[in-house]
Amino acid sequence: MPLPDTLPAPDRPVLIAGPTASGKSALALHIAEAQGREIVNADALQVHAAWRVLTARPPAEDEARAPHRLYGHVPRDQDYSVGHWLRELGAILAETPNPVIVGGTGLYLSALTEGLADIPPTPPEIRAEADALLRRRGLEALLAGLDPVTAARIDRQNPMRVQRAWEVLRATGKPLAAWQDETGAPLLPLAAATALVLVPDRDWLNARIARRFAQMLDEGALDEARAALPHWPVDAGTATAPLWTRAIGAPELIAHLQGQISLDEARETATLATRQYAKRQRSWFRSRMKAWQPVALP
């Protein structure tokens, strides 16, 4: 991707958002090297230790060129949420005031710059109740149990978001929307950072997505999936599945290793899933990051 001719103010944190395969990591490394900064991950998939190639984590040679934080540090059996990420990032900001924070998880970046509601943890029995309801009656049953304001605000196509909203209401008696409206001050206000959002041409991005997944296979993505196969849970692909199983391309490669589809079918299906994921990311950025500085690509 083309790199900018000018660099951001060196004393302010830099935020870089963008869809998958848009070149965020290359831009972050360019800025970090030029200005002696650290790079901090803001991608919910790249935190997981199970995947390196498949989530396009920066390679070891890039990590040798600039310090990288919060990449690949979460084991399979550990829960991890935006709240965990904010707490870890807060500790980093206390010691490193001007990192480059880069990723494609809009929820992470919005929580960082807009604040995150301090909602009590969901009790295990409420989580089990939600899981059972979802299995028996589907997503519509959870949606039917939400208040109108929350139901209108959340992504109704995202089972994780719907179930989270249902659990919050069931556990606290207060709608998720009400908790969100009481959100405290953000860890990093947008005005205190240089915030960039990459806006790639769709055809250009789709071509990069296709090339990158083929490159992932060449670099060992199938071997990563083979190593994950003994740990693959029976509920993979459902709203209750562990977060590490949701890496784009992982279900398809596991299905190939289980003899369900060919490698070519896995490649085609994973590439399509990545394009759909990028489309959701672009929609989030358009609706939630209107105050960020757009960077048109290519």
Backbone hydrogen bonds, N-H to C=O, Kabsch-Sander energy under -0.5 kcal/mol:
donor,donor_aa,acceptor,acceptor_aa,energy
12,R,9,A,-1.3
14,V,99,P,-2.4
15,L,194,T,-3.1
16,I,101,I,-2.6
17,A,196,L,-2.7
18,G,103,G,-0.7
22,S,19,P,-1.5
27,L,23,G,-1.9
28,A,24,K,-2.7
29,L,25,S,-2.4
30,H,26,A,-2.1
31,I,27,L,-2.2
32,A,28,A,-2.7
33,E,29,L,-2.7
34,A,30,H,-1.9
35,Q,31,I,-1.9
36,G,32,A,-1.0
37,R,32,A,-1.8
39,I,67,P,-2.9
40,V,100,V,-3.0
41,N,69,R,-2.4
42,A,102,V,-2.7
47,V,43,D,-0.6
48,H,45,L,-1.3
49,A,74,V,-2.7
51,W,48,H,-1.1
56,A,53,V,-1.5
57,R,52,R,-2.3
62,D,59,P,-0.7
63,E,59,P,-2.0
64,A,60,A,-1.5
65,R,62,D,-1.1
66,A,62,D,-1.1
69,R,39,I,-2.5
72,G,46,Q,-2.6
73,H,47,V,-0.6
74,V,47,V,-2.5
78,Q,75,P,-1.7
85,W,81,S,-2.2
86,L,82,V,-2.5
87,R,83,G,-2.0
88,E,84,H,-2.3
89,L,85,W,-2.8
90,G,86,L,-2.6
91,A,87,R,-1.5
92,I,88,E,-1.6
93,L,89,L,-3.0
94,A,90,G,-1.5
95,E,91,A,-0.8
95,E,92,I,-1.0
96,T,92,I,-2.6
100,V,38,E,-3.1
101,I,14,V,-3.4
101,I,99,P,-0.7
102,V,40,V,-2.5
102,V,100,V,-0.6
103,G,16,I,-2.2
105,T,42,A,-1.5
106,G,104,G,-1.1
109,L,105,T,-1.7
110,S,106,G,-2.8
111,A,107,L,-2.4
112,L,108,Y,-2.0
113,T,109,L,-1.9
114,E,110,S,-2.5
115,G,111,A,-1.5
119,I,117,A,-1.6
126,I,123,P,-0.8
127,R,123,P,-2.0
128,A,124,P,-2.5
129,E,125,E,-1.8
130,A,126,I,-2.4
131,D,127,R,-2.6
132,A,128,A,-2.4
133,L,129,E,-2.3
134,L,130,A,-2.4
135,R,131,D,-2.2
136,R,132,A,-2.4
137,R,133,L,-2.7
138,G,133,L,-0.6
138,G,134,L,-1.3
141,A,138,G,-1.0
142,L,138,G,-0.9
143,L,139,L,-2.4
144,A,140,E,-2.4
145,G,141,A,-0.7
145,G,142,L,-0.9
146,L,143,L,-1.7
151,A,147,D,-2.5
152,A,148,P,-1.8
153,R,149,V,-1.1
153,R,150,T,-0.6
154,I,150,T,-2.3
156,R,154,I,-1.0
158,N,155,D,-1.6
162,V,158,N,-2.3
163,Q,159,P,-2.7
164,R,160,M,-2.2
165,A,161,R,-2.3
166,W,162,V,-2.3
167,E,163,Q,-2.7
168,V,164,R,-2.4
169,L,165,A,-2.0
170,R,166,W,-2.5
171,A,167,E,-2.8
172,T,168,V,-2.5
173,G,169,L,-1.9
174,K,168,V,-0.6
179,W,175,P,-1.9
180,Q,176,L,-2.7
181,D,177,A,-2.0
182,E,178,A,-0.7
182,E,179,W,-1.1
183,T,180,Q,-1.6
184,G,116,L,-0.5
188,L,112,L,-2.4
190,L,113,T,-0.7
192,A,189,P,-1.9
193,A,190,L,-1.7
194,T,13,P,-2.7
195,A,193,A,-0.7
196,L,15,L,-3.3
196,L,194,T,-0.6
197,V,293,Q,-2.4
198,L,17,A,-3.0
199,V,295,V,-3.2
201,D,297,L,-1.3
205,L,201,D,-2.5
206,N,202,R,-2.8
207,A,203,D,-2.1
208,R,204,W,-1.7
209,I,205,L,-2.5
210,A,206,N,-2.1
211,R,207,A,-2.1
212,R,208,R,-2.7
213,F,209,I,-2.1
214,A,210,A,-1.6
215,Q,211,R,-2.1
216,M,212,R,-2.5
217,L,213,F,-1.9
218,D,214,A,-1.7
219,E,215,Q,-1.8
220,G,217,L,-1.0
221,A,216,M,-2.4
224,E,220,G,-1.8
225,A,221,A,-2.2
226,R,222,L,-2.3
227,A,223,D,-2.0
228,A,224,E,-1.5
229,L,225,A,-1.3
231,H,228,A,-1.7
232,W,228,A,-0.5
232,W,229,L,-1.4
236,A,233,P,-1.3
238,T,235,D,-1.8
241,A,238,T,-1.4
245,T,242,P,-1.4
246,R,243,L,-1.8
247,A,244,W,-0.9
250,A,247,A,-2.0
253,L,249,G,-2.2
254,I,250,A,-2.6
255,A,251,P,-2.2
256,H,252,E,-1.8
257,L,253,L,-2.4
258,Q,254,I,-1.9
259,G,256,H,-1.8
260,Q,255,A,-2.7
261,I,255,A,-0.7
266,A,262,S,-2.3
267,R,263,L,-2.6
268,E,264,D,-2.5
269,T,265,E,-2.7
270,A,266,A,-2.6
271,T,267,R,-2.2
272,L,268,E,-2.1
273,A,269,T,-2.4
274,T,270,A,-2.2
275,R,271,T,-2.0
276,Q,272,L,-2.3
277,Y,273,A,-2.2
278,A,274,T,-2.5
279,K,275,R,-2.0
280,R,276,Q,-2.0
281,Q,277,Y,-2.3
282,R,278,A,-2.6
283,S,279,K,-2.0
284,W,280,R,-2.2
285,F,281,Q,-2.7
286,R,282,R,-2.3
287,S,283,S,-2.0
288,R,284,W,-3.0
289,M,285,F,-2.0
292,W,289,M,-1.2
293,Q,195,A,-2.7
295,V,197,V,-2.4
296,A,294,P,-0.5
297,L,199,V,-2.2
